[in-house]
């Protein structure tokens, strides 16, 4: 049964216009379907166990990175006082964030929110 945008906005505390933008992005990515008219709203288009958080973030925000820093120097001296090393660190952190988000499904999050699974960080899939 579809859930109206107004109901989703009330449950999440998100402003309805902002939520509508997010839902359009999720619809475009094939995560939700919409129904117009009386009894209309949004419903998941896929099994929540098949949707990971990284996919949702990419659909709404684009690629998961901590900035577009370019390629740090892979070899040789860096004449930017350590900047190249820090760029490599930020790339690594972004890769780790993406890896953790890929381990959580929408189903995992729903179970944790419903109290039938541990909260993230307490026996969650990211520690596997």
Secondary structure as UniProt FT lines:
FT   HELIX           5..12
FT   HELIX           16..28
FT   TURN            29..30
FT   STRAND          32..35
FT   TURN            38..39
FT   STRAND          41..44
FT   HELIX           48..50
FT   HELIX           53..61
FT   TURN            81..82
FT   HELIX           83..103
FT   HELIX           106..113
FT   TURN            114..115
FT   TURN            120..121
FT   HELIX           125..127
//
